[in-house]
């Protein structure tokens, strides 16, 4: 049986040490490494050794009982949350490591909510029970109060394999079918254990164990519990299907695509089909090699089967989250960077070479979103934080011998619209013809740009309709206030026109972009800024000052929850005014106050005019993003401004609705 297990935690909870202990106990490694000794098996990159943190999600394979486990050690630092999230899409089960001293911390909550959104069954391990100040009972209660009341302490059960009456009663409270079994005193130990495993698998019970990975305490009981309570049902007889979860490039620069086989088998020289059918014919490529990775080492293999993690060479364009083979859905991403930074480089480095390298890094981390700003003549990337920039600078130096610097991280703003508007675009230079009419409406927060087709086939062929939809979604559009990315907009194709003789290749791309821009010229544009959802815990004597700070930062908060000595405040606040508040809070409270920040999406900007003035964006300076339509008369093309374009259009649209 193949099982993929992910290890997740807030930084410094002991996750990598826990991974070392599991690998040692399953005889995968002969001796346990330590993060502080810079010899951990899964923190093998020089950058990870130097900093003592996990940056890259690496994997190991271990055997226990009758099962083969694929272990994924994910980054715990918030700056590398996107790398952690990419690993989630292939997990069968997750293990959250929580320190017995610090308890539930900021990133722990982010990880927990991501796991719930992905529906991944989850175990807890309270680590570092040997340390001074450790209080596993308190931490267990914190987990139950702050994350889930369905966390079950299984200390003791892991050794005996027998649920006592109190635990049976606890399970019976969560499923009516078990209540009768409990009241009748029925059911063997095996039956109760089977019910427990089922409830774990469907995410209704979350087992918790404890120990010290560093001192080798509690590892065997945990492995025993993991083996008893996890089950997978992958079918190798079905047609091959898999999920891409990571892209890397080897020392020769060859693209290596990491995949989990969800069903079927795959052999070297087999062909894999991938790519959304909505974008034309899916791509088919031949597998030139299959690799099984264990840390940084790998072995070549001729065949892989359902449930296994492996890597493929031969695929040139598959990306993280994409389905391959007999699967066609794409995993959504929950985490997105809220900062952007300018890439700085000097001769002899050339823009073309720098762009090539960043496109390669984009494939490995799609959240980078490398973008060349033609108007500013600047290269920008998206990042989670300052530590990510420092790591990226090291990666560029070590892998590519490039000395690159980065500007200070700036807020990544976005734009949307306040009310529906209809836009039109016409592109008819001599020998070309296309016309597009679009309705733009505000979408739900976080929905991005979506496309709906309401065009009748009598007006425009289905092929051209699909092409317009592709052009709407194929690139990032930007707003007119600051040139920031357009988001939370529903774009509906109303109608369009083509010409049997003159319509060709890129005509509908030109008309679509003009229609979008023409609509934005008429719209009430809204600037959006990223916000944090925060939770602050301080002593009662600091409560008033913290509430004042939040208000001055243009945030809002719920009524504080006060205890005998402490208070907890939750709310929402702009990233721009609060990104460095943690340092200030720690200083003021002498390290006793705690703050949890997680992405709260985007809201209307609290200082729109200031940001617009600062950006000094000229919406008319981009010739590739024009609102002007092109018409033709007497064999001569001429331009029509966005204000006059509607009266010249060849198709008519009822905008009364």
N, C-alpha and C positions, 0 to 999 in steps of 0.2 A: 504494500500500500504506500503510495507517495503522498506526503503531506508537506505543504509549504507554511513555515512558521516565521512570522516577523517579530523582531524585538524592537520595542519603541520606548522612549523615555524622555523626560526633561534632561538636559545636559548635566553630567556629573552624578547621575543616579546609579551608575555602575553597570550600565547596559553591556558595554564591550567586555568587561570582566565576567559578567554573567554568561555571555556567549562563549568565552574561553572555557569556563567551567563546564558548560554543556558539551563542548567539543572534546574536552579532556575525558569526561566521564563516559562518553560513547566511543572512546579510543580512536577518535578522528585525528587528534594531535597527541604527541608523546609527552609534551610538557606544556604547562599553562604559561602563556605570556601575560604581561601586565602593561597597562597603558603607561604607567609612570616609568617602566623600564624600556618603553618604546619597542616592544617585541610582540605585541598582540597580533594574533593570526589574521584577524579581519580589519585591523587598522594598519595595513601594510604600506600605504602610500607615505612617502617622505613627509608630505605636508601634515598628514594625520599624526605621524610619530612626533613631529616637532611641536605641534600644538596640543597634543593629547586629547583631541576630539575626533569624532567620526564625521567625515565630510561626504564620503561616497558610500552608497548602499552596496556593500559587498555580500557575497553569499558563500556558504559552505554546505557540504553534504555530509550527513551523519546517519548512522543506522542505530536503531534501538528497538528491541523486541522484533516484531515481524515487519516493521515499517522503515522506509527510507525518508528521512527528513531533509528538506532544503531550508536552511536557516538564512534569513536575511537580516543583517545588522544595519539599522537605518540611522541617519544622523539625528542627534538630539537637540542641536542648536537651532534656534528659530530661523536663522538666516538660511538654513538648508532644508527648510520644511518642504519645498517643492520636490527635492530628491527623495525625501521620506514618503511623500504622497505618491510618487510614481511607483514605489515598491508595494503600496497597499493594494493595487489593482490585481495582484496575482496571489494574495495571501489566502490560505484556507483558515488559519487561526492567527491571532496576534497575542503577544505577551507584553503587557505594560509593566515596566520596572519602576518602582516607586521607592525612594529613599526612606528608611525607617526614621531618619532624623528630620529631613526637610519636609517630607510628606508630599501632598499634592501641590505641584507648582504650576506656573503659567502654561508651559508647553504641554504638561500632562493633560490639561483640559482641552487644548487644541487637538492633541492626538486622539483623545477619547471621542470627541465630537466627530472627527473625521472617520474613525472606525465605525461609529454608529451610522453615519451617512452612507458608508460603503456596505453596511450590514455584515461586518466581519466578527465572528465569535471571538471572545476576548478572555484571556487569563490575566491575573495580576500576580506579581511577585514583589513582596516587600523586602527590599535588599538592605544590606549594611546593618543588620540587627546587632552586630558586634560593636558598633561605634558608640562612643560616649554620647549620651543624649538620645539614643535610639528608643523609640516607644511604638512598637508595631501595633499595639492595641489601639492607641490614639490614631495612628495613621489609617488603620482599617476603618475606624469610625469616620475619619475625614473622607476616605474614598466613598463610603456609603452615603455620606451627607452631601458631598460636592459632585460626585459623578453618578452613582447609581445605588439605590437601595437593594438591588438584586445581586449584590456581591456576597458570595458564600465562602466562609472560612473553611478550608479543607485540611488544615493542619491536623495530623492524626489519622484522618481517613486515608491519606496517601500511603501510609504504611500498612494499615489493617485491611483496607478495601471494604470496610463495613461502615455504613451510615448509621449514626446513633439516632435515637428517637427525636431529639431536638432538631436535627438536620432534616429528618424525614418530615417532621411537622412543618418546617420552614418551606420545604418543597411543595407540600400539600397545600400551603397557603397560596401558591403561585399557579396551581393547575387543579381544577375541580376534579378531573379524572383520578388524581392521586389522593384526593381527600378520603374517598371511600376505602381505598387500599390501606391508607394509614389508620383510619378508624377501626377497620377490621383486623388490624395487625397482620395483614397479609403481605405477600410478596417476598421473594428470596432476596438475598444480598445482590445477586446478579441482576435481578429484575430492577431493583432500585437503582443500581449503578447504570443500567441501560437507560432508565428514565432520566437520570442526571445527565448522561452524555447527550441525550436528545435535546434536553432543555439548554445545554451549553451550545449545541450546534445551531439552534434556532435563535440564539441571542436573548434568552429569557433568564439565564443564570450565568454569572461570571465568577468562576472559581478563583480563590485567592490563597496563595501559600507564602511562606516567608523563609528567610535564612540570610546567609552571608556568602556571596559568590567568592569573595576574596579568601575567606577561611574555609571554603568548601562545606558550608553548612546548608542543609536543605536542598541540595542539588539533586540527589538521588530521589527523594520523595517527589520533587517537582517533575522529574522525567517520568516517574511512574504514573503520576496523575495525568500528565500530558498524553502519555501513550494510551491510558485507559479511556480518556474522555474525548479523544479526537478520532474522527472517522471521515474518510473521503470515498467518493464513488466515481472515479474516472473510468471511462469506457474506451479501451484501445481499439475496439472493433468498428467504431464510427469513422466517418471521413475526418481527416485531420483538420483541427481548428486550434488556434492559439491566440495569445495576447502578447503584444510587445510591451515590455516594461522598462527597457533601458537601451540606450544606444551608446556605444563606446567606439574608439578607434585604437587599433593596436599599434605597436611600435613602427610598423611599416606604413601606417596611415590607412590601413584597410578598415572599412566600416564593419563593426561587429554588432549584430542585432540580437538582443537577449529576449527570449520568448518563453512563455509557459505554455506547454501543450495541454489544452483543455479537453481534447478528445482525439482519438485516432493515433496514428504513428507517422513518423516522418523519417525519410532516409536521405542520405547524400545523393545528389543528382535529381531528387524529386523537384517538382515545380510548386511554388507557392503563389497563390493569387491574393492580392490585397488592394486596398484603395476603395473609397466610396463609389458605389455605382452611380450616384447622382452626378459625379464629375466625369462621366463618360465611361469608357471601357476600363474595368479594373486592371491593374498592372500584374503581370505574371513573370516571375523570375526563377531561375534555377538555383537550388541550394548547392553551393560549391564546397561547403564544409560544415560539420557539426562539432561543437565543442561542449565539454562538461567542465564547468569552472568550480574550483575549490580554492577560495581566496584569490590570489593573483595567478595561480597555476591552473592549467587546463590540460585535458587530454582530448584527443580527437576520437570521435565515435562514428559509427556507420548508421546508427538508428537511435531514435528517441521515442518515448511512448507517453501516453496520456498521464498527466500529473507531474511530469518532470520539468525542471528548469534547465535550459540549455541556451547556447548561443549559435547563431547562424552567420556564415559569410556568404555573400552573393546577392543579398538584398540591398538595394541602393537608396530607397526612398521611404521605407516603412518608418513610422515614428512612434514614440512612446504613447501607449494608450490605444494604439490602433489594433484592430482585429485582423487576423490573417487566416487564410484557408476558408473553411465553411462557416465562418462567423463574419458579421458585417457591422456590428455596432462599435461605437467608440466611447471610451470612458470619459466622463466629464471631469473637469478639474475644479476643486474647491478653492485652492490657494492661489493667489496671484500677487505679484510684487506691487508695492505701492510707492516705490521710489525709482528714479531714473538717474543715470550718471553719464557724463560725457567721457568718451575715450580720448585720451591725449597721447599722441605719438609724434615723433620727429624723424626727419631723414637720418639714416638711409631707409627707414621703414616707409613703404609706399602704401597708399590707401587700398589699392587693389589686393595686396597681400594681407593686410590687416583684416579687410572684409572677408577674405577667403577663410582665414582662421576663425573669425567670429561666426561665420555661417556654419563651420564645422562644430563649434561649441554650441551653437543654437540647436543642432541636431541632438546633442547630448543633454542639453537643458533648454527645452522649448520656451521656458518662462523668460529667458534672456531678452527675447524680442529685439534683436539687433536691428537698428534703423538708421539709415543715412538721411540726415535732414539736408535736403538740397539747398533750401533757402539760407540756412545758417552755416552750411558747409561743415557740419559736425556729425560725428558718429555717436549714437546714444544706445545704451542698454538698460534693461529693467533689472532691478535687484531688490532683495529682501532687506539688506542692511549693510553696514560698514564692514563686518567681518567677511561677508561674501566677496566684497571687492578686494580685500586683502588676499584672500585665497585665490581669487581669479588672477590677480597680479602674479602670484607665485606660479600658478599653472601655466600662464603664458610664458614666463621666463624658463621654467623647467622643460616644458614640452616643446615649445616653439622657438626658444631663444629670442624672445621678443621683450624689449624693455618698454612696457606700456604703463602709463599712469591713468588715474581716473579723477574726474572732478568730484567735488563733494556731492553726496546723494541729494537729489531734489525731489520734491513731491511729484508724483505722477498723477496729474489731473486728467479728467475725462470730460466729455461734453454730451449733452442730450438735448431734447426739445421738450417744450412745455405743452404743446397742443398739436393736433393733426394738421397736416399741410400736404398739398399735392404739388409735385414737381414734374417738369417735362424736359426732355433733352432731344435734340435733333442733330444728326451728323450726316451732312450731304455735300461734302466736297465732290468735285467732278469724278464720276465713276464709283461713288460710294452712296449708301443710303441706309439709315436706321433711325427709328424714332421710338422713344420710350416714355411712358407716363407712370409715375410711381406715387403712391400715397405713403407718407411717413407719419407714424404715430408713436407717442411715448410708450415704451415697453416697461415691463416690470423691472424693478431694481435687480441688477445682476444678470439680466437676460442677454446682454450683449446686443448684437445686431441679428435679427431674425428675418426670414423671408417667407412671404405668403404669395401664392400665385392665384390671382382672381381674373386672369385674362382669358377671354374666350378663344377657342381654337379658330374661329372664323376670322378673328382679327389678326392673329399671328400664329405661325406654326408652333407646335409643341417643342420642337427642337430649339427654336429661337427663344421661346419662353424659358426653357431650362438654362439656356446660355445666359440670359439676363440674371436669373437667380444665382448662377455661378459667379458672375461678375460682382453682384452685390456682396457675396460672402467671401470672395477670393482674397481680398486684401483689407487692410485696416483703413477706414475712412477717417478723416479728421474734421473737427468742428471749426467754426468760423471765428470763435472768440479768442482762442489761444492756439489753435492748431492741434489741440489735444485729441486723442482717439475718440471717435464717436461710439456711443454705447447706449444700451437700453432703448433701442429704436426698432419698431416693427415696420418693415418695408414691404408694401404690397404692390405687386405688378397689376396695374389696372388695364392697360392696353398698350399696343405698340404697332409699328408698321415696318414692313420690309419691302424690298423691290426684287422681283424675279431675276433681274439681270444685274443690278448694280450692288446689291448687298453682299458683302464679303467679310472675311475673317474678323477683324477687330472693330467693325462698325458698331456692333451692339455694346462693346465695351465702352467706346467713346460716348455713345448716346446715354448709356446707363449712368456713367460717372457724371455727365452733365445734368441729368435729371435729378440725381441725388444732391448735387451742389445747388441747383436751381431751387430745390425745395428748402434747403437750409437757408438760402438767402431770404426766403419769405418767413421762415419760422422764428418763433421766440426761442432763442438758443439759451441753454442753461449750463453753467459751469458746475462740475461735480468735483468733490475732493474725497480722498479716502478717509475713513474714520476707524477708530478703535472701539471695540467693546471692552470696557475695563472692569476690573474688580480690584479694589484697594482695601487692604486690611490694616488698620492702625489702632493705636491706643486711643481711648476716649479723649485724652488731652490734645490730640492732634486732629480730631475730627473736623472742627470748625475751619481750621486753616486749609485742610485738604478740600473741603467743599468750596471754599472761596477760590482756591487754585483752579478747580474744575470750571467754575463759572467764568473766571477770567480767561480760561483757555477756550471759551465758547462751547463748552460741553454741557451735557444735561445728565442728571442722575435720579435714580429711584430713591425713595425714602430709605435712609440707612438702617441696617439691621444691627442693633446694639446689644452687647452682652454686658457682663459685669465689669470687664476691663477693656474690651475691644469693640470696634465697630467695623462693619463691612459695607462698602459703598459700591454699587454697580451702576453703569451708565454708558454713555456714548460720547466720544470727544474727537475732534479732528486730529489726524496724524500730525499735521503741520505744527500744532501747538503743544503736542504731548509726547513726541517721539523720544525726548530726552528726560522726561519727568521722573523716570525710575531712579536715575542718579540723584536727583534733587530730593526725592522722598527718602532714599536710603540715608542721605546725609542728615536730613532733618530729624529722622527717627532713630539715628544711630544704628541703622541696619535692622531695626525691629519691625518696621513697616514692610508690607509686601504688596506688590502690584502685578497683576496679570493683564496683559494686553493681547488681544487677538483681532484679526481683521474683521471689521464690521461692514465691509462693502463700501459703497459710495453714497454720499448725500450732497445736497446743494451746498455749494461753497459758502463759507461764512464771510469771505472777503473777496468777492468776485472782482470788483473794480481794481483793487490793489494788485491782484494776480494778473489781470488783463494788462494793466499798465506795465507791470514788471516784464511780462512776456513780450510785449511790443510786437505781436504777431500781425503780419500784413497778409490778409487773406487773398490779395490779388497778386502776390509775388510768385505764386506757384503756377507756371504755365501748364503743368500736367494735371491741374485740378481746377479747371475753369468752369464757370457757369454759363459761358457764352455758347449758344448753339450756332451751327453752320448750316446755311441753306444754299440753294443753287438756283440761279435764274439766268436763262439765255447762255448757258454754258459757263457761267462765272460764279464761283463760290463767294459768299459774303457772310459776315458775322452779324448775329443779332443778340443784343444784351439780354440778361435774364429777365429784366422788367418787361421787355417787349416780346419775348419768345412765345408766351402762351397764345398770343393772337395770330402767330404765324404757323402754329402746328397743323399738321395734316389730319391728325386724329382728334376727335373731341371726347371729352370725359365729363360725366355728370359729377360735379363736386358738391352738390347740395347735401348729400348724405354724409 
